[in-house]
Amino acid sequence: MNHLMIDLETMGNKPTAPVISIGAAFFEPSTGEMGPEFYTVVKLKSSIESGAIPDPDTIIWWMKQSAEARAAICDEANSVTIGNALLELNNFIISNADPKYLQVWGNGATFDNVILRASYERDNIDCLWPFWGDRDVRTIVELGRAVGFNPRYEIPFEGDMHNALADAKHQAKYVSAIWQKLVPTTSTEL
């Protein structure tokens, strides 16, 4: 699989936002098949120490989320530094795909992929996929809407909202549904 859906939970919405969890799932949009998954919680302090800048409004927003969502990002016993999280993500990618052909999906042209790339840069760790491999969930959702198809809310959400892995998997499912609606399949049957 060469499609990887990434979702970040952060303490901001700018490229400088501190990453607090990373979820990723390989998927094949033409079939909807889901592949290997990745999830890690990031120590907030490590993101800030590497130069990320938190946003007070986002912190307030997190304080209003469910107890499950807040607990997931505060799991100090199972969290890692941002540097280790990025290295683990790279190892996950290398183990499952050829990075030069990877298409990495994020929810918003200026959010997940941009924040993740900035985190790699701040920690002096190579981002494995080329910039032209970045894909935007919101763009394909808008294309689906243009043809009268928006399965985002019709597909049942599994897991806790604002859990990076659960969000990534849900996004992969509705991107796949839209992809299949937009891209005609060819039949090999006679």
C-alpha positions in Angstrom: 0.0 0.0 0.0 1.3 3.4 -0.9 -1.4 5.5 0.8 -0.9 6.5 4.4 -3.4 8.5 6.3 -1.9 10.6 9.1 -3.7 12.4 11.9 -2.1 14.5 14.5 -3.4 15.8 17.8 -1.7 19.0 18.6 -1.7 22.0 21.0 -2.1 24.5 18.2 -3.1 24.9 14.6 0.0 26.5 13.0 3.1 24.8 11.6 4.8 25.5 15.0 2.1 23.6 16.9 3.3 21.0 19.5 2.4 17.5 18.4 0.9 15.4 21.3 0.0 12.3 19.4 0.4 10.7 16.0 -1.9 8.2 14.4 -1.3 6.6 10.9 -2.9 3.9 8.9 -2.0 2.5 5.5 -5.0 2.1 3.2 -5.9 1.4 -0.4 -8.5 4.0 -1.6 -9.6 2.0 -4.6 -10.8 -0.9 -2.5 -11.1 0.6 1.0 -8.7 -2.1 2.4 -7.0 -1.0 5.6 -3.4 -1.9 6.3 -0.9 -1.6 9.1 -1.4 1.0 11.8 0.8 3.3 13.9 0.0 5.2 17.1 2.1 7.0 19.7 1.5 9.6 22.3 4.1 12.4 22.4 5.4 14.1 25.5 4.1 17.7 25.2 7.2 19.0 27.1 9.5 17.5 24.4 7.6 19.1 21.6 7.9 22.5 23.3 11.5 22.0 24.1 12.2 21.3 20.4 10.8 24.7 19.6 7.1 24.1 19.1 4.8 26.9 20.3 1.4 26.0 22.0 -1.7 28.0 21.4 -3.9 28.9 24.4 -7.2 28.6 22.5 -6.3 25.0 21.5 -5.4 24.2 25.1 -8.8 25.5 26.2 -10.4 23.4 23.5 -8.7 20.3 24.7 -9.9 21.0 28.2 -13.4 20.8 26.9 -13.0 17.4 25.2 -14.1 14.0 26.6 -12.3 12.5 29.5 -11.1 9.6 27.2 -9.6 12.1 24.7 -7.8 14.0 27.4 -6.5 10.9 29.1 -5.1 9.5 25.8 -2.8 12.5 25.4 -1.8 12.6 29.0 -0.5 9.0 29.1 3.0 9.9 30.4 3.8 6.2 31.1 3.4 5.3 27.4 4.5 8.5 25.8 7.7 9.2 23.9 9.7 12.3 23.0 8.8 14.0 19.7 12.2 12.9 18.3 11.5 9.2 19.1 8.0 9.5 17.8 9.3 10.8 14.4 11.9 8.0 14.3 9.3 5.4 15.1 7.0 6.8 12.4 9.9 6.6 9.9 10.6 3.0 10.9 6.9 2.2 10.5 6.9 3.7 7.0 10.1 1.9 5.9 8.7 -1.4 7.2 5.5 -1.0 5.1 6.2 1.0 2.0 8.8 2.6 -0.3 8.8 6.2 0.9 9.6 7.6 -2.6 6.2 6.3 -3.8 4.3 7.2 -0.6 1.2 9.4 -0.7 0.6 10.8 2.7 -2.8 12.1 3.5 -3.6 14.8 6.1 -6.8 16.6 7.0 -6.1 20.0 5.6 -3.6 21.5 3.2 -2.1 23.5 6.1 -2.5 21.2 9.0 -1.2 17.6 9.6 1.4 17.3 6.9 2.7 20.8 7.4 2.9 20.5 11.2 4.6 17.0 10.9 7.2 18.3 8.4 7.9 21.3 10.7 8.4 18.9 13.6 10.8 16.8 11.5 12.7 19.9 10.6 12.9 21.2 14.2 14.3 17.9 15.4 16.7 17.5 12.4 15.1 14.2 11.3 14.5 13.4 7.7 10.9 13.4 6.5 11.0 10.3 4.3 8.4 11.1 1.6 8.8 13.7 -1.0 6.7 16.9 -0.7 4.9 16.0 -3.9 3.5 12.9 -2.1 1.4 15.1 0.3 -2.4 14.7 -0.2 -5.3 16.7 1.3 -8.4 15.0 2.8 -10.4 18.3 2.6 -9.9 18.6 -1.1 -11.2 15.1 -1.9 -14.2 15.7 0.5 -15.0 18.9 -1.5 -14.8 16.9 -4.8 -17.2 14.4 -3.3 -19.6 17.1 -2.3 -19.4 18.6 -5.8 -20.9 15.3 -7.1 -23.4 15.1 -4.3 -21.5 12.5 -2.2 -20.3 13.1 1.4 -19.9 9.9 3.4 -17.9 11.4 6.2 -20.9 11.4 8.7 -22.6 8.3 7.2 -19.7 6.0 8.0 -19.8 5.0 11.7 -16.9 6.4 13.7 -15.1 3.7 15.6 -13.2 4.5 18.7 -12.8 7.8 20.6 -13.1 11.0 18.7 -9.8 13.0 18.8 -7.7 9.9 19.2 -5.2 10.3 16.4 -5.4 6.7 15.2 -9.2 6.5 15.3 -9.4 9.8 13.4 -6.9 8.6 10.8 -8.8 5.3 10.2 -12.1 7.1 9.9 -10.6 9.6 7.4 -9.1 6.7 5.4 -12.5 5.1 5.2 -14.4 8.2 3.9 -11.5 9.1 1.5 -11.7 5.6 0.1 -15.5 5.8 -0.3 -15.2 9.2 -2.2 -12.3 7.9 -4.3 -14.4 4.9 -5.3 -17.3 7.1 -6.3 -15.0 9.5 -8.3 -12.7 7.0 -10.0 -14.5 4.4 -12.2 -13.2 0.9 -11.9 -12.6 -1.2 -14.9 -14.0 -4.6 -15.1 -11.9 -7.5 -16.5 -15.0 -9.8 -16.8 -16.2 -10.6 -20.3 
